[in-house]
Amino acid sequence: MADRMPTVAVIGLGAFGRAHLQAYVRAGARIAAVADRDPDLAHRTAEEFDVPASFTDAVELLDAVPIDGVSVVTSAASHVELAREATLRGCKVLLEKPIATTAAELATLPDAARSRILPGHVLRFAPLHQRLRTEIASGRIGAVRGVAAGRSRTRDHQRLYADVHPARMTGIHDIDLVTWLTGSPIRRVVASVDGEPTSLVQAHLLSASGIASSIRVSWLLPDGAGAEDELEVYGQEGVARLRVDSTGAVLYGQSRERPWAVAPPTDTPGLDAEISHFLRWLRDDVEPLVTFAAAAHAVAVADAIVASGTAGGTPIDVLEVPSWTKQ
Ligand SMILES: NC(=O)c1ccc[n+]([C@@H]2O[C@H](COP(=O)([O-])OP(=O)(O)OC[C@H]3O[C@@H](n4cnc5c(N)ncnc54)[C@H](O)[C@@H]3O)[C@@H](O)[C@H]2O)c1
């Protein structure tokens, strides 16, 4: 089996590119090359992970090194361009979220590229998020009538990700979770934003099937604090709650004392499972667990949230609502 292990590369070697590399090492993948436009970082990271080649120009890497797949873990502005270059060369891409900064930018990708991209919507692979979806599918809370999601990050995000709106950078997780858990795309949003730069986003999402959900993103926690995520799913016969913070994750119904499932703290929930899935996709062409269509829809919903927030809360219809988002 080891000799069928795919050969991969990682482009973008910041905190999360490093997390991808560590996950590839744990999975036993062959890492043939890394790239970062920061030459010291590229060189140091290659040495540290014993990777044979490093590049400052990602396209040079794609031209020079034969690989089956590549993780694109750069800042959002370069995702579409690098995905285009990699897929043009026949390579499959694990493309970090947000897969594009806007739907208009995403529309510039050729159709042929779309089937070669696995969007990095990592929470779909996180054990407790998967368990939540399984519980919902088994009818434990009855038919889903709404979702409320909150995601708080530290203030330094305002500086570290200054070029990406929080709805796109952080809220994209919750947009995707809402469509994944309700099974329905979003058709209209009403949003408010606050802060200069924007550091608080609250949005009301109306799905094509009439389910109303809300998401809240803040980049206002003190620097050094742990992230705090909460997700509530309201069903006709009960409520499911998922809390994630620096003490770990807990999934429960009515009683927090008797949780349905718990998980230890981790900075990268789901990443090992996502990387393993990507490697299986490269090796065996299994059905991808996150579709391009679902991630493209999430980008379009984020566009609508930004537009509504900018317009002071005007309702905005999401462009191109899929008749069904394959989940
Ligand atoms: N799924 C998650 O939970 C999660 C968590 C963190 C980050 N991310 C995503 O991962 C990506 C990277 O995040 P980060 O925190 O590591 O960012 P970062 O800014 O720390 O690192 C990005 C790195 O990419 C490099 N880079 C940028 N453009 C490049 C290009 N064209 N060619 C080569 N190198 C380039 C930069 O030099 C930098 O080292 C973002 O898209 C982010 O949304 C996802």
The ligand as an SDF file (V2000), in Angstrom:
LIG
                    3D

 44 48  0  0  0  0  0  0  0  0999 V2000
   -9.7720   25.4940    7.7480 N   0  0  0  0  0  0  0  0  0  0  0  0
   -9.3160   26.1840    8.7700 C   0  0  0  0  0  0  0  0  0  0  0  0
   -9.8060   26.0180    9.8670 O   0  0  0  0  0  0  0  0  0  0  0  0
   -8.1980   27.1700    8.5620 C   0  0  0  0  0  0  0  0  0  0  0  0
   -7.4800   27.6530    9.6450 C   0  0  0  0  0  0  0  0  0  0  0  0
   -6.4630   28.5580    9.3860 C   0  0  0  0  0  0  0  0  0  0  0  0
   -6.2020   28.9690    8.0930 C   0  0  0  0  0  0  0  0  0  0  0  0
   -6.9400   28.4760    7.0720 N   0  0  0  0  0  0  0  0  0  0  0  0
   -6.7120   28.9370    5.6950 C   0  0  0  0  0  0  0  0  0  0  0  0
   -5.3770   28.6340    5.3070 O   0  0  0  0  0  0  0  0  0  0  0  0
   -4.8510   29.6890    4.4980 C   0  0  0  0  0  0  0  0  0  0  0  0
   -3.5600   30.1870    5.1060 C   0  0  0  0  0  0  0  0  0  0  0  0
   -3.7960   30.6190    6.4200 O   0  0  0  0  0  0  0  0  0  0  0  0
   -2.5730   30.9710    7.3950 P   0  0  0  0  0  0  0  0  0  0  0  0
   -3.1510   31.3120    8.6940 O   0  0  0  0  0  0  0  0  0  0  0  0
   -1.5510   29.8910    7.3290 O   0  0  0  0  0  0  0  0  0  0  0  0
   -2.0300   32.2790    6.6570 O   0  0  0  0  0  0  0  0  0  0  0  0
   -0.5690   32.9440    6.7280 P   0  0  0  0  0  0  0  0  0  0  0  0
   -0.7360   34.3260    6.2410 O   0  0  0  0  0  0  0  0  0  0  0  0
    0.0430   32.6710    8.0580 O   0  0  0  0  0  0  0  0  0  0  0  0
    0.2720   32.0920    5.6670 O   0  0  0  0  0  0  0  0  0  0  0  0
    0.1060   32.2180    4.2800 C   0  0  0  0  0  0  0  0  0  0  0  0
    1.4530   31.9130    3.6360 C   0  0  0  0  0  0  0  0  0  0  0  0
    1.2380   31.8520    2.2230 O   0  0  0  0  0  0  0  0  0  0  0  0
    2.3410   32.5230    1.5880 C   0  0  0  0  0  0  0  0  0  0  0  0
    1.8620   32.9670    0.2710 N   0  0  0  0  0  0  0  0  0  0  0  0
    0.8720   33.8700    0.0100 C   0  0  0  0  0  0  0  0  0  0  0  0
    0.6800   33.9750   -1.3250 N   0  0  0  0  0  0  0  0  0  0  0  0
    1.5530   33.1220   -1.9110 C   0  0  0  0  0  0  0  0  0  0  0  0
    1.8120   32.7590   -3.2570 C   0  0  0  0  0  0  0  0  0  0  0  0
    1.1320   33.2990   -4.2770 N   0  0  0  0  0  0  0  0  0  0  0  0
    2.7720   31.8260   -3.4970 N   0  0  0  0  0  0  0  0  0  0  0  0
    3.4720   31.2740   -2.4710 C   0  0  0  0  0  0  0  0  0  0  0  0
    3.2650   31.5750   -1.1700 N   0  0  0  0  0  0  0  0  0  0  0  0
    2.3090   32.4780   -0.8930 C   0  0  0  0  0  0  0  0  0  0  0  0
    2.7110   33.6580    2.5210 C   0  0  0  0  0  0  0  0  0  0  0  0
    4.0500   34.0770    2.3250 O   0  0  0  0  0  0  0  0  0  0  0  0
    2.5060   33.0030    3.8890 C   0  0  0  0  0  0  0  0  0  0  0  0
    3.6870   32.3960    4.3710 O   0  0  0  0  0  0  0  0  0  0  0  0
   -5.9480   30.7640    4.4140 C   0  0  0  0  0  0  0  0  0  0  0  0
   -6.6560   30.5810    3.2240 O   0  0  0  0  0  0  0  0  0  0  0  0
   -6.8560   30.4520    5.5830 C   0  0  0  0  0  0  0  0  0  0  0  0
   -8.2000   30.7980    5.3410 O   0  0  0  0  0  0  0  0  0  0  0  0
   -7.9160   27.5740    7.2780 C   0  0  0  0  0  0  0  0  0  0  0  0
  1  2  1  0
  2  3  2  0
  2  4  1  0
  4  5  1  0
  4 44  2  0
  5  6  2  0
  6  7  1  0
  7  8  2  0
  8  9  1  0
  8 44  1  0
  9 10  1  0
  9 42  1  0
 10 11  1  0
 11 12  1  0
 11 40  1  0
 12 13  1  0
 13 14  1  0
 14 15  2  0
 14 16  1  0
 14 17  1  0
 17 18  1  0
 18 19  2  0
 18 20  1  0
 18 21  1  0
 21 22  1  0
 22 23  1  0
 23 24  1  0
 23 38  1  0
 24 25  1  0
 25 26  1  0
 25 36  1  0
 26 27  1  0
 26 35  1  0
 27 28  2  0
 28 29  1  0
 29 30  1  0
 29 35  2  0
 30 31  1  0
 30 32  2  0
 32 33  1  0
 33 34  2  0
 34 35  1  0
 36 37  1  0
 36 38  1  0
 38 39  1  0
 40 41  1  0
 40 42  1  0
 42 43  1  0
M  CHG  2   8   1  16  -1
M  END
$$$$
